[in-house]
């Protein structure tokens, strides 16, 4: 079971004749985490490693443009007040801050950042509310939303003509939020959730020998009374039971969601669209393969680098204007250039569906059309948004 964690980082960009660094900071809420499988325990530098590789990439270009970038990482506890850490960043004139925080922590600094002309880049939080009812005009999102992840998964299941789903969800708040996203995706794309069950967290030590034996006996019984279905959807962001569902259901069916076939914005085995290049650079720098949060952080740093390169003197106001404009895009090794949705500042990005070994497919799927961008079939589209940027 994962123990919550948070980490934040700041990105600073400086442009100089003899360049002082363009400062970026990363403010991160962090605590060590556990997972049902030791193979899924997040590395301590998850996200930060991606930002560091992007800093190196930016400085390679900056050597020719007279720009230098640096990164300061600030770490706080998951439930800690982050305003003091933010104020300290402001004293150093940090203008671009990557955040990997809870919604409460992020919102506690968003308005202060806006008033000081500081841009925040959310690289870790998937809450749709941060792009909708709680959106802010200075908060850009390179992390995906739960609705984007669920839509990417649903499109593939419909493309495969597997429309009948059962949903097993955990008892924690974030499990329920992802379950809501899956229900929305079913309604949006024509899936049918024919049955649901909640798996309550009773605090059992499932990683003990006796716990695993119990799970082998309990999971078939738990799924026995579900109606006939094509796929089992799992919503277990809290890592209580999800990894125990594949191959243990009463009837043999594919599993998808937070277990089995998992949606994400990156996969450590991805090598298409030049992905092998970034994977090799990342592995050389960090000693491991790149994860989704690393890609989100890498992309955020590259957004600032691209804007600095394209903007005379890297003037912060002009950089922000450029990032918001229709002219802005950044290459992100995912088949299409990444841009921001003007209505809620969420990055348009494809969704990878993969298992522990490789990429199975990438959404949007063929046949899911959109009048502006097929990527806008993933997540909240402009006519649906509740966001009023302020």
N, C-alpha and C positions, 0 to 999 in steps of 0.2 A: 504494500500500500504506500503510495507516495506521501511524503510529508511536505507540505507546502513550502515554497521557497521564492525569494525575490532578489533581483539584482538590477542595478541601474547603471547606465553609462552615459557619459557626455562626450559629444563630438565637437571639437573646436577646429575652426578653419581660419587660417591667417594668410593673407596675401601681402607680400612685401617685395620691395626692390631687393633687399636681402631678407628673404621671407621670414617674418615671424609666423608661427604656425596658425593655420585656420583651425580654431579649437572646436573639437567635438567632445561631448561627454556622454558617458553611458551610465545611467543611474539604474541600478538593478537590485531587485529584491531577491535575496537568495538564502536558502537553507539547504543542507544536504537532503536528498530525496531517496526514497526507496521505491522499488517497483516490484511487480509480481515476478518478473524475470530479471535476473541480474544483468542480462544483456540489454535491458531497457532502462537501466539507471542513467539519468542524464549526466553527461560529463560536467565537471565543475565550471568549465569555460564555455558552456553552450551559449551561443549568441555572441559572446565577447570575442571568441575566436574568429567568427565571421567578420565582425567589425574590424578587427586588427588586419585581416587579409585585405579588406577593402581600403584601409588606410595606406597600406603598402601600394596597392594599385593606384590610388589617387596620387600618391607622392611620386610614382613613376612618371605620370603625366605632368605633375606639378614641377618636376625638374626642368621641363621645357617651357612652362608658362609662368614661372616665378611664384609658384604657390606651394605652401607646405601645410600638411594636415597632421594633427596629432589627436590622440584619444586618451581621455582620463576615465577610469572606471571607478565608480562609487557604489559600494555595496551596502545594502540595508537589510533588515530583517523583514519577513513577509508582512507583519502587521504594524511595522514601525511607521511613525510620522516621518514623511520624507521632506517636509518643508524646510527643515534646517539644512539638509543636504543640498536642496535646490538653492537656498540663499547663498550657500558657500560657492556654488557654481557661478551664481550671478556676480559675486565679487571678483571672479576670474574672467568675467566678460564672455562666458560661454554662450553662444547664440544658437547652437544646434545640439539638441539633447536626444539621445536614443533612450527609450524607456522600456523596461520589461517589468511592469508593475501591475498590481491589482487595479481594478477600475477605480476604487475609492482613492488609492494613492495617486493615480494619474490625475484624477479630477481635482485633487487637493492642490496641485501646482499648475494646472492648465491655464486658469485665468490669470494668475500672477505672471506666468510665462508670456501670455498674450500681451499683457500690459507693458512688458519690457521688450517686446519685439522678438521674442525667442520662439523658435520652431521646435516642436516636439515630434519625434518619430516613434510611434508605437511598434515595437518589433516582437512583442510577446503575447499581448492580450487579445483573445479572440471574441470578446463580448460584442455582440451586435449593438448593444445599447451605446457604446462609445462612438459608433458611427451614425447612430440614429438620434434618439431623444436626448442623449448626453453629448452630442458631437460638439466640437470646438473648432473655430476657424484656423487655429494654429497647430492642430494635431493631425499629422499625416500618419497613415496606417500602412505599413508594409507587411505586417502579420495579417493572415486571412481572418475572415469572420467564420463563426460556426455555420452560418447559413451558406457561405461559399463552399465550405467543406462538404456539407450535407448535399447541396445541389450537384456538386461534381460527382459524388457517389451515386445519387439518384439517377442522373442522366445515363450513367453506364448501365445500371440495373434495368432501366427501361429499354435502352438500346439492345441489351441482351434478351429482352422479352422475359424478364423475371419480375413481374409486377406485384406479386403477392408477398408481403413482408410481415414478419412478427418483430416486435421491438422489446428488447430487454434493457432496462435502464437502472442506474444506480440510485441510491437514496440521497446523495449529496447534491447541492445546488447546481454545480456546474454539470453534473450528469444530466440533470433535468433540463438545463438549457440546451444541451446538445440533442436531447430527445425532442425538445420543441422544434429545433432546426430540422430534424429528420421528418417530423410530422408535416412541417411546412413544405419541405421538398416533395414529400409524397403527394400532397395536394396540388403542388405546382406542376408536377410532371406526370401525373397520372398513376402514381403508385398507390397500392392499397395496403394499409396497415391493418391486417385482419385480426391481430391479437397483440396484447401488451402485458408485460409483467414487470414489477419492480423487484430488484434484488436488494434487500436491505443489508446494510453494513452492520453486522453484529460484533465486529471487532475480533473475530476468530483468527487465530494465527495460522493462516492457510499455508504458510511456507514450511511448517513443520511436516514431518513424515506423516503423522496422523491426519493433518489438515489436507494434504494432497489426496490421501486415501478417501477421506470424506467427500472431497470435491468430485472425485471420479464416480462416486455413488450418487451424490446429490444432484449434479448437473443434469443427468438424464431424467431424473425424477422431476426436477424443476421445470424442464421443458416438455414433459410428457403430455400435458393437457393443452398445449398450444394448438390452434387450428392448423389445417394444412397450409403450407406456405412454400415459397421459392427460396427465400433468403432470411437469415436471422440477422437483424440489425442490433448492434450493441452500443449503448451509450454509457461508458464507464470511464470518464476522464479522471476519476479519483483512484483508479487502479485497485479496485476491490475484488473484481471477479472476472473482468473481461477476457483476460488471457486464458481462462479456464473453459471458455465456451467452445472454441473450435475443436472438432473431433469428439466432443462429449455430449452433444445434443441427442435427444431421444431418436430422432430420425435424421439421416444424413443430409445436411443442407449446407450451402456456403454461408460463411459468417463475414460480416462487414461492419465498418463503423470504427470504433476504437480498438477493435481486435479483428484478426483475419485480414481482409482487404481494407487498408486504412488510407483515408484521404489526407493529403498534406500539400504544401507548396513546393516541397523538394523531397528528393529521395537520395539516400547515400549511394545508391547504385546508378543514378542517372548519368548518362554519358552522351545523350543526344544534344543537338543544337550547341555544340561546343562545350557541353557539360564536363567532358573529360578534362578540359583545360583548367577550369576552376576547381574541380575535384583534386587534380594533381597539385595545384598551387596550395590549396587548403591543407591537403594531407602532408605536404612537405613542411608547412608552417606549424601545424598543430599536432601531427602524429596520429590523426584519426580522420574518418570520413565526415563530410559535411552534412549537417542536419537542417531541418526546416528553419529553426530559429537562427541558425548561422546564416542561412540565405536571406532571411528577413533583415537581419542586421547588416549584412554585406550590402544588400540593395539600398538600405537607408543611407549608408555612408556614400555609396556611389551616386545617389540622388544629389547629395550636397556637392560631391566632386564634379559631377556633370554640370550642375548649375554654375559652379565657380568657374569652370573652364569656358562656359558659353557667355558669361556675363562680364562686361568690362570692369576691371578692378575688383571683381568679386564683391560688389556693393551689396550688403545684405538685403536691402529693400528690393533691388533689382533681381537678386537671386530668388527671393520669395515670389516675385511677380512672374518670373520665368517658370518656376516649378508649377505654379498654378495655371499657366497658359496652355493652350492647345498645342504649342510648339514643343512642349517638353516630352521627352521619353528617355528611357534608359535601357540598355541591353542587359538582360539578366539570365542568359543561358537557358531560356525556357520556350524558345520557338517564336515568341512574339515580344516586341518591345513593351516594356511596362510603362503605364501611364496612370495618373490619378483620376478618379471619378470626381467631377467638379461638385457634385451635390453632397458628398459626405467625406471626401478626401481619402477614400479607400483605394488602394492600388488595385488595378486590374491585373490579375495573374491567373494562369492556368492551375488546375488542381491535379496533382499526381495521385494515382491510385496504385498502391503497392503492398507487397507483403514483406516478410523479413529478408527476402532474397533479391527482389528486383521490382522494377516498374511494370505493372500490368497494363495500364492504359493512362491516358491523359485527357481530362475534360477541359473545355466543353467538347462534347461528343459530336460527331457528324450528324447533321440534320436538326440540331438545335440552333435556330437562326435568331438574329437580332438586327434591328434596323441600323444600329450604330456600331456595335462590336459584339461578336459572339461571346467574348469574355463577360459581357454584361448579363448573360444568362445565368451567371454564378453570383448568388448573393442578392442584395436588395437593389433593385433597379430604380431609376430616377422617378417614375410615376408612383412607386411604392414608398419612397423615403419619408421618414418623419423628421429628418435633419433640417434644422434651420441654423446655419453657421453663424456664430456670434462670438 
